[in-house]
């Protein structure tokens, strides 16, 4: 698994996960998400799962738990995921994480003023 925290705009965090989202990578996902969420200037976060090649239940559950923890610590934080894989998107939706199927669809979330 490759995990990247990519700065994209003021107030916005992009966490990109590539490869396998599984039990082995769960601690790294939790740590990276907490670090990004704890940055004072972050109001919105996009979790890009477009390049995830495989995901197991424990990896998805760990990601969902990390999102819930970040939201509990930062109630004003808004988090979405981009997951083109329908089974991964479904699992995240069941965990109450808003999911877009394509990055372009998330544009309104990233920059609501220019999305019209």
N, C-alpha and C positions, 0 to 999 in steps of 0.2 A: 504494500500500500504506500502511496505517496500522498502526502498531506501538505497543502500550501495555504498560507494565510496571505492573501493578495490585497494590498491596499488599492482601492479603486476611486474613492471620493471621500470628501469630508463627511463624517457621520455614518459611513458605510463600511462594513466588513464583508469580505468575500472569502469563504473557506472552501477550497476545492479539494475534493477527495478523488483519487484515481486508483485504479486497481481493485483490490478486494476490500470490502467493508465487512470485516469479520471479527470474531472473538479476539484474535491476536492483535488487531489494530485498535481495539476499543479504548485502551488507556490513552493512546496518542490522540484519538478523536476527542475524548473528554477533555484532555488537557488543552488542546488547541482551541476548542470551542470556548472553554472557560476563559482562556487568556484573551481571546478576541472580544468576548462579551464584557469582560471587566475593564476594557479600555474606556475611559470616561467619555470620549467623543462619539462612541458608536451608538447609534439609535436604530439602525437597520442592519440585518445580517442576511446574506444569501449563502446557502450551503449548496454548492454545485456538485452534483453527483452524476453528471453527464458522462464521465469517464470511468464510472465504477463498472468493473467487469463481472463481479460476483458479490453477493451479499448474503450473509446468513442471519438467522433470527437474532442471535446474540449481538451481532454488529449493529443491526437496525435498532434493537432495543437499547443498546448503549448510546447510540446517537440520539434517540428520542429522549432518553433520560437526561443526557447532557443539555439538550435544548430546554427541557422542563426546569432543570436546575438554573440555567442562565436566566430564564424568564422569571423564576422565583426571586432571584437576586436583583434583577433589573426589570421591574414590571413595565416600564415604558418601551423596552426593547421589542422590536418587531422582527420575526425570523420567518424566512421561507426557504424551501428547498426547490432545486431544479433537478428533476429526475425523469429522463425520458423512458426509462424502463418501467413498464406498467406494474409489475409485481412490486418493485421497490417503491414506486409512487403510492401504490395501494397500502403498503405497510406503513408508510409515513403518514398517510392520510388517516389511517386507523388510530395512529398515535397523536392525532390532532395537530399535525404540523402541516401548514398550508404548502401545497406542492404545485409547481408549474411543470408542464411536460417539456418545455423548451426554454432556453435562456431568453430568447426574444420575447416570450410571453411575460417574463418577469420585469420587463422594462418599466411598466407603470409603477412597480414597487421600488425599483432602483431610483428612478427619476420622475416622480409623479407630475412635475410641472411641464415636462417635455413630452409626455406620453399621449397627449391629445391628438 
